[in-house]
Every structure is written in C-alpha cells, then in structure tokens.
Amino acid sequence: MSSIGWNTIESDCGVFTTLVEELGVSGIEFFDVLSIDPDSLAQFNPLYGIIFLYKYRKSEYAVSREYSETEKNASGQFFFAHQKIQNACATQAILSVLCNLPEDIEIGPILSNFKEFSRDIDPETRGEILGMSDEIRQAHNSFSRPNPFESGDDDRETPDEENDGLYHFVAYVPINGQLWELDGLKQYPVNYGGCTNEEFPEKVSSVLMERVQKAPGGDLRFSVLAVSRDRREVLKENGGSTTELVVEDLKRKEWTRDNALRRETFVGLINELVKGVVGGMGDEQYKKALEQGREKTKEMYAKRA
C-alpha cells in the first residue's frame, strides 16, 4: 500500500471538523466520545456516524471472512471504497460517513462531485480515485506537520505491523435502515443488521463494546469520534444561552490556534535559539557542549543497535 503524497494527520475533533469545512462541508461537527454506552452516544443528536480509531494488527485481517450476498452487493448501493493509500485512512473514514449522509444534507461541491463521479464504479477504483484527488489530498495534508528532514521517498523500512505504532480508522454508519461497518481494508462492508437512525446509538454501542472486549490483552488503545451537527447551529435553533454560544466560539478559536501550530516545524525558531546559546559561549564551553552532544548521540545509536 502506497503512502506517497499523503501525510499522517491527528485524530482530533478540531482537525476533522476544520478539514471537512475546508472541503466545502457546512453544518457538520466532530466530537470526542468519552464513553461508548448508549446514553452517552445518544447525546449526539443527530448522530450521523462514528469514527473508530484502533491499534492495527495485520493478524486480524489475515483471517478470511465469509460475506453474505447483502454485503457483497452493498457497495453498489452506497459509498464504500478500498483503502489504497496508507496515510489516507482518517480522511477515508470521514468520507465514508459524509458520502453516505441523507441526500438532503449538503456536503459541498468537492465531495458531491467526487461522490457522483464514483457512484457506478467498484470499491477498488473508488479508492484509487480518492488517492488521486488533489483537492482532497491537499486539504488532508494541510493538517499534518511538515517534516523538513523527510526525503519524500517511499523506501522507508517496513514497520512491525503487530507491535509498531500503526493505527487504523473505520466508520460505522446507519444506511438505508441497516448498520454498516465501512473499513477500507476489508473486501466488502460489514452488515450488523437492521438499524434506524433512532436505534443507531444503542446498536453501534453494542458493536463497539464487543470490539473493545475482543482486543488482545484488553488493549485500550482506541478512540471514538461522533459525527453530528454543528453545535452552534443546534444551540441557535433551540434557544441556547449566550454563554453556551460564547463557549463554542472560544472552542473554535482554540482549534484555529492549534491547527496553526500543527502546520509549523519550528525549525527557524530552534535554529535562532541554538545560535543565541552558542553565541554566548566561550571556545572551551563550546567544545565541551559539542563533545557532550557527540556522546549523547553515540548513546542513542547504541540503544538502537
């Protein structure tokens, strides 16, 4: 699986909400889910979908699965794409929710055109088209911290997929009266049975709890984001207080600041700080600091060996 051109982005409600807004989507907000019990999930009303981030293990996907005819035919009825770009899984999970929203919810021209263009093609080709979308890739990459020391080559050492820091995103969405798991690493969507929008919090809670309980060794390295309406719009419609609206505006300002910091490398700042420190040293102090740095570097490489 290639990762060329796509960078890793953080699983964060501020990142995801701003990302979809930059793609032209309005009225959608992502929320951190602190508890996956039905009552907690029902607080996000309407609950359009769930983004589930978990520790990826290759062994979980090595086991073959028997798919029903309903599952095999599902990708012709709604949006489902195979994941062809390793670092795009966050955005792919987001699109799995947005491109399956009810038709009366506007998702903007970029995603509407992408959805329409990929409507009648197979999941494999959909994944390829997503990987080649400059507009979506540029929006995605704008939330990753640029690495000035990265070569850009795709010849990095293959990580240990069982124990290294690889994580994966999947989406859970109610579509056409059914609960679906949309995982781009699987051949087909997975069906969890009948599910109305009203039943979704309870049904998806059961699925998530079962998944967490089956994690090897009780592994709790996972996070959950809820996809719902923009909180500001809900407050305005329901007569929210001025204080509540101010809190939401402050949250957005904090997101703007955090996202700006994510786009910085701070190399220039670090360079100036180092120059300032070195400039105040005498020759002997400089030589001593340089030697200490060399020793620390040797120790670091010795630990890696």
C-alpha positions in Angstrom: 0.0 0.0 0.0 1.4 3.4 -1.0 1.7 6.4 1.2 3.3 8.8 -1.3 1.8 12.2 -1.3 -0.4 11.7 1.8 0.8 12.5 5.3 -0.5 11.2 8.7 -3.0 13.5 10.4 -4.0 13.5 14.1 -7.3 12.0 15.3 -8.8 15.2 16.7 -12.3 16.7 16.5 -10.9 20.2 15.7 -8.8 18.8 12.9 -11.6 16.7 11.4 -14.2 19.5 11.7 -12.0 22.1 10.1 -10.9 19.6 7.4 -14.4 19.0 6.2 -15.2 22.7 6.3 -12.2 23.3 4.0 -13.6 20.7 1.7 -16.8 22.8 1.5 -19.0 20.9 4.0 -21.0 23.1 6.4 -23.1 22.2 9.4 -21.1 19.2 10.5 -19.0 18.8 13.6 -16.9 16.0 15.1 -17.0 15.3 18.9 -14.8 13.3 21.2 -16.7 10.4 22.7 -15.6 9.7 26.3 -18.0 6.8 26.9 -19.5 4.3 24.3 -22.6 3.4 26.3 -25.9 4.0 24.5 -27.0 7.0 26.7 -23.7 8.8 26.1 -23.8 8.3 22.3 -27.5 9.4 22.2 -26.4 12.8 23.5 -25.0 13.5 20.0 -28.4 14.1 18.3 -28.5 13.6 15.4 -25.7 11.0 15.3 -24.7 10.7 11.7 -21.8 8.2 12.2 -18.9 7.0 14.4 -15.2 7.2 13.5 -13.3 4.4 15.4 -9.5 4.6 15.7 -7.7 1.5 17.0 -4.4 -0.3 17.0 -3.9 -2.0 13.7 -2.8 -5.7 13.7 -2.1 -7.5 10.5 -3.2 -10.8 12.0 -6.8 -9.5 12.4 -7.1 -9.1 8.6 -5.3 -12.4 7.8 -8.3 -14.4 8.9 -10.7 -14.9 5.9 -14.3 -13.9 6.4 -17.4 -15.2 4.8 -19.6 -12.3 3.4 -23.3 -12.5 2.8 -24.8 -11.7 -0.5 -26.2 -8.5 1.0 -22.7 -7.4 2.0 -21.2 -8.4 -1.4 -23.8 -6.3 -3.2 -23.8 -3.3 -0.8 -21.1 -1.2 -2.5 -23.4 -0.7 -5.5 -26.0 0.9 -3.2 -23.9 3.3 -1.2 -20.4 4.8 -0.9 -17.7 2.3 0.0 -14.0 2.4 -1.1 -11.0 0.2 -0.6 -8.1 1.9 1.1 -5.2 2.3 -1.4 -3.2 5.0 0.4 -1.9 4.1 3.8 -1.9 7.6 5.4 -5.3 8.5 4.0 -7.4 6.2 6.3 -8.6 9.1 8.5 -10.0 11.1 5.6 -11.3 7.9 4.0 -13.3 7.1 7.2 -14.6 10.7 7.2 -15.8 10.3 3.6 -17.4 7.0 4.5 -19.7 9.0 6.8 -20.2 12.2 4.7 -20.8 10.5 1.4 -23.5 8.3 3.0 -25.4 11.1 4.7 -29.1 11.6 3.7 -29.4 13.4 0.4 -31.0 16.5 2.0 -27.7 17.2 3.8 -25.4 19.4 1.7 -21.8 18.2 1.6 -20.4 20.8 -0.8 -19.3 20.7 -4.4 -16.0 18.9 -3.9 -17.4 15.9 -2.2 -20.7 15.9 -4.1 -18.7 15.8 -7.4 -16.4 13.1 -6.0 -19.4 11.0 -4.8 -21.3 11.4 -8.1 -18.2 10.6 -10.2 -17.5 7.4 -8.2 -21.1 6.3 -7.9 -21.1 3.5 -10.5 -17.6 2.1 -10.1 -16.2 -0.6 -7.9 -14.6 -0.1 -4.4 -11.1 -0.7 -5.7 -11.4 2.0 -8.3 -13.0 4.4 -5.9 -10.0 4.0 -3.6 -7.7 4.7 -6.5 -9.7 7.9 -7.4 -9.6 9.1 -3.8 -5.8 8.7 -3.8 -5.5 10.8 -6.9 -7.8 13.6 -5.8 -5.6 16.7 -5.5 -8.3 18.8 -3.7 -8.9 16.2 -1.0 -5.2 15.3 -0.6 -4.2 19.0 -0.2 -6.9 19.6 2.4 -5.9 16.4 4.2 -2.1 17.3 4.2 -2.8 20.9 5.4 -3.3 19.4 8.9 -0.1 17.4 9.1 3.1 18.9 10.4 5.7 19.2 7.6 8.9 17.3 8.2 11.8 19.2 6.8 14.1 16.1 7.1 11.9 13.7 5.2 13.2 12.7 1.8 9.9 12.1 0.2 10.9 8.6 -1.0 8.7 5.6 -0.3 11.6 3.3 0.6 11.3 3.5 4.4 11.7 0.4 6.4 8.5 -1.6 6.7 7.3 -1.3 10.3 6.4 -4.2 12.5 2.6 -4.2 12.0 1.9 -6.2 15.1 3.9 -4.1 17.6 4.7 -0.7 15.9 2.6 2.4 16.2 0.2 1.7 13.3 -3.4 2.8 13.8 -6.4 2.5 11.6 -9.7 4.3 11.2 -13.1 2.7 10.3 -16.6 4.2 10.1 -19.9 3.0 11.5 -22.9 4.4 9.7 -26.7 3.8 9.6 -27.6 3.5 5.9 -31.0 2.5 4.4 -32.2 1.1 7.7 -29.1 -1.0 8.3 -26.0 -0.6 10.5 -22.8 -0.9 8.4 -19.1 -1.0 9.2 -17.1 0.6 6.5 -13.4 -0.5 6.6 -11.4 0.2 3.5 -9.1 -2.7 4.3 -11.9 -5.2 4.0 -13.2 -6.5 0.8 -16.8 -5.6 1.5 -18.8 -3.5 4.0 -19.9 -5.5 7.1 -23.6 -5.6 8.0 -24.8 -5.6 11.6 -28.5 -5.9 10.9 -31.5 -3.6 11.0 -30.9 -0.1 12.5 -33.0 3.0 12.2 -31.4 6.4 12.9 -33.1 6.4 16.3 -31.7 3.0 17.2 -28.2 3.8 15.9 -26.7 4.9 19.3 -27.8 1.7 21.0 -26.9 -0.6 18.1 -23.4 0.9 17.5 -22.7 1.0 21.2 -23.1 -2.8 21.3 -20.8 -3.3 18.3 -18.1 -1.0 19.8 -18.2 -2.7 23.2 -17.9 -6.1 21.6 -15.0 -4.9 19.5 -13.2 -3.4 22.5 -13.7 -6.5 24.6 -12.2 -8.7 21.9 -9.0 -6.6 21.8 -5.9 -8.7 22.6 -4.9 -8.4 26.2 -7.6 -5.8 26.9 -5.8 -3.3 24.7 -7.4 0.1 25.3 -5.5 2.0 22.6 -8.5 3.3 20.8 -10.5 6.5 20.4 -14.0 7.3 19.2 -15.3 10.4 17.4 -19.0 11.1 16.8 -20.2 12.9 13.7 -23.1 15.2 14.3 -24.5 18.6 13.6 -22.6 21.8 14.2 -23.2 22.6 17.9 -23.6 26.3 17.2 -26.5 25.6 14.8 -28.2 23.4 17.3 -27.9 26.0 20.1 -29.3 28.7 17.9 -32.3 26.6 16.9 -33.0 25.5 20.4 -32.5 28.9 22.1 -29.1 28.3 23.6 -27.8 30.8 26.0 -25.3 33.5 25.2 -22.8 31.8 27.4 -23.1 28.5 25.5 -22.6 30.2 22.2 -19.5 32.1 23.6 -18.1 28.8 24.7 -18.5 27.4 21.2 -16.8 30.4 19.7 -13.9 30.1 22.1 -13.6 26.4 21.2 -13.4 27.3 17.5 -10.7 29.9 18.2 -8.7 27.3 20.1 -9.0 24.9 17.2 -7.7 27.7 14.8 -4.7 28.2 17.1 -3.9 24.5 17.5 -4.2 23.9 13.7 -1.9 26.7 13.0 0.7 25.2 15.4 0.3 21.8 13.7 1.4 23.4 10.4 4.7 24.7 11.9 8.0 22.9 12.0 9.6 25.5 14.4 13.0 24.8 12.7 13.7 28.5 12.3 12.9 29.2 16.0 15.1 26.3 17.1 17.9 27.5 14.9 17.8 31.0 16.3 17.7 29.7 19.9 20.7 27.5 19.2 22.6 30.4 17.6 21.8 32.5 20.7 23.1 29.9 23.1 26.2 29.2 21.1 26.9 32.9 20.6 27.2 33.4 24.3 29.7 30.6 24.8 33.4 30.8 25.0 35.6 28.5 23.0 36.1 26.0 25.9 32.4 25.9 26.7 31.5 25.4 23.0 34.0 22.4 22.7 32.6 20.9 25.9 29.0 21.2 24.8 29.9 19.7 21.4 31.6 16.8 23.0 28.6 16.1 25.3 26.4 16.2 22.2 28.5 13.6 20.5 28.5 11.3 23.5 24.7 11.6 23.7 24.4 10.7 20.0 26.6 7.7 20.5 24.5 6.5 23.4 21.3 7.0 21.4 22.6 4.9 18.5 24.0 2.2 20.9 20.5 1.8 22.4 19.0 1.3 18.9 21.5 -1.4 18.0 
